[in-house]
Amino acid sequence: MPNITEELKKSLKLLRQEWEEDLQQFKKKFLYTSIGDKKEEGICWYPVQLKKFRLGYGERWIVDMERMDTNQSHIFQSGKSVSIFSNLEQHISPEFRINGVINQVKKDVMTVTLQMEELPDWLHKGKVGIDLLFDEASYREMESALKSVIKAENSRLGELKNTLLGQREGSFESVVALDHTDLNSSQQAALELVASAIDVAVIHGPPGTGKTTTLVEAIKKSLEHHKQVLVCAPSNAAVDLLVEKIMEKGMRSIRIGHPARVEDHILTQTLDAKIALHDSYKDLKKLKKKADEYRKLGQKYKRSFGPEERMQRKRLFDEANRLKDEAVHLEEYIVFDVFQQTQVFAATLVGAANTALKGMKFPVVFIDEAAQGLEAATWIPIQKAQKVVMAGDHCQLPPTIKSFEAAKAGLSETLFEKVIKRQPQASKMLQLQYRMPDLIMGFSNKFFYKNELRASENTQNHFISEEEPVLEFIDTAGSGFVEAVEEESLSTYNQEEARFALQYLEELLKRTGIAKIKEKGWTIGLIAPYRAQVRKFNELLFESYAFPNLRSFSELLTIDSIDGFQGQERDIILISLVRSNAKGEIGFLADTRRMNVALTRAKRKLVVVGDSATLSHHSFYNAFLDYVDENDCYKSVYEYLV
């Protein structure tokens, strides 16, 4: 049995190593570099112009900034912190910079929520740019959480620490068997496990098994016994999906976090929105407005004035302060009232440290996608818990880690994995999947899930047509489709394989019938493990005229990396494996959990394109090649090259 205090101290050390590596990588890209260099690194947009601005919930300014240089690739995405600057001579110093959070990035327009009351004049004058900021706040919260867990002894957190890390046996109580007609037997067993657990329960949800459905049902069930619960996930997107499902089930939720990090369709669930929609909000606005008016009147008095003016100025400032205090009390009451009516508080793992939740404890804390969260981040919400319920799949995407050394030394092992290993009686795997027919599911089932997964009856109808195979591996060995490295990003791509993949999809659309696919609303996903290949697909598809059918189909077509497809499904999936070299090097294709995600997104047809001569050097791909061979799903690219 490991010494858990030493284990946690090691986790803290590895977290600091990751923090330092992340900061160093960012500094290399950002500090002491020119605007041109930062643009090349994808962490600066310049020049940009103010396209639109408006006041959002919570009186926050929201601006749409459009970039003029549209050719540069970038790493801006929703939820990231940014700094807007001016390159005009009189506004170039750092104090003129304004910070904000990205709501969304669509092509060449970035929507940002600003942290300021008034828009500066220079924002309208041109020579404006946007820099990506390094976010240290998350690391500070993770560090603080780990320190608290290390110290925790005679408390509920101390008990949970000992249980989750296997020092103490988890406790269970007997519960009445649940009968949910809309859930299958393994989902019901998972619900019963959650209900009976006193300390911890784990729902292991492989692809397509209805993990989120089961988790939401468990949340609903727990609200029959408790007034409020906390629900968390590592990413904003995962939290928003949960909130959406919770709303559909009629539970009253509140989404904690910056409104810019929340999807538009659930903005009404944010604290800012709930305050703005409260009956007393008009009174709050009036108080703030009056306080502002009195302060402005007081500021009109000149420096040299007599006793009477001095008294009048003091009276005006006193009244402004009184109204301000009244507004603060009224806002506190509104927040209290909103919280009293809330059943489910939802936040990211780090967002659980938000000041709005300060001092709050919850009878149950639910953590979704727990296999994607760093252990340190997962402890943040657990500090508020009496009982912990985790859901996820440690056979899919791991957490993203910048430091190779820290990952290798143990940072990549999540708390979810530790609990599954050390408290096996506390976990239940969902076994019936509703997405893929047996043939698509088979390889992942064998390699990752000990053949315990079963395909639901409905999947027997998941095909494009009787003639169209549901699984194909197209071998490019010997074709001359060779990988190359993108100069700017050092990411790998394979131009000929990309062109072939698009041609294949174009032909698939023709033989299936575009009208049929559009009528049924079937979706297509084009997956590449490398960002450079994603860019190559977009370049070939939208900058040439070679694939008219695919281009006309673009509203139903998604091109993205494997990470971008986590938690999603498409009717047709084509995976381009990219790697093709004489040395048999496959780089991070060796991350088999990531590949498991790619192989389990397809509902009706899965096509994998790759070079068997390169891939077969790795045991995972060798096993996959055996699988496609055994099931008569192997094709050579020469069968398609006419």
VENVENMO-V410171 format. One line per field, one symbol per residue. phi: phi as a letter, one per 40 degrees, with the letter a starting at -180 (. if undefined). A space follows every 50 residues. Layout:
phi = ???
This chain:
phi = .cccccccccdcccccccdccccccccdcbcfbcdccccccgbabacbbc caaacbdgfbcbbbbbcccccccabcadgccbbcbbbcdcbccdcccbca bccabbfbbbbbccbacbccdcccbgfbbbbcbcbcdccccccccccccd ccbcacccccdccccgcbccbbbcbcdcbbccbcccccccccccccccba bbbcbcdgcgccdcccccccccccbbcabbbbacbccccccccdcccdcg ccbbcchcdccbcdcbdccccdccccccdcccccccccccdccccccccc ccccacdccccccccccccccccccccccccccdcdcccccccbcbacdc cccddcbdgcbbcbbbbcfccbcdddcccdccccbcabbbbiaccbdccc bcccccccchcccccdccccccbdccbbccbbbbcbcdcccdccdccbbf fccbccdcccccacadccccbabbccdgcgcbcabccccgccaadccccc dccdcdcccccchcccccccgcbbbbbbcbccccccdccccbbbbcbccc cccccbbbbaccdcbdgbabcbbbbbcgcaaccgcbfccccccccdcdcb ccbbabbbbacccccccbcccccccccccdbfbcbbdccbcb
